[in-house]
Amino acid sequence: QAAGRTEFSEMTGAGTYNKGAVQLRDVKLTAGLLTANGAADIDTGGRLSGRINAELGAQRGAFALTGTSKEPQIRK
């Protein structure tokens, strides 16, 4: 397992808040050579689900978002 923080220089996308639930769509993150895009949902109980597609130089990967908004988990 790995852990850490990445400071993103740019983030764009669309978000919707409805009675405690959050939807994030068309999210794009940029940090140097790292770019990522995806979508996520947080339900009213704080449960997180979504997908991220990331590129770091020539390397690419698809990741699943799970867990909660307070303790997110990313799995390949």
Secondary structure by P-SEA (a helix, b strand, c coil): ccccccccccccbbbbbcccbbbbcbbbbbcccbbbbbcccccccbbbbbbbbbbcccccbbbbbbccccbbbbcc
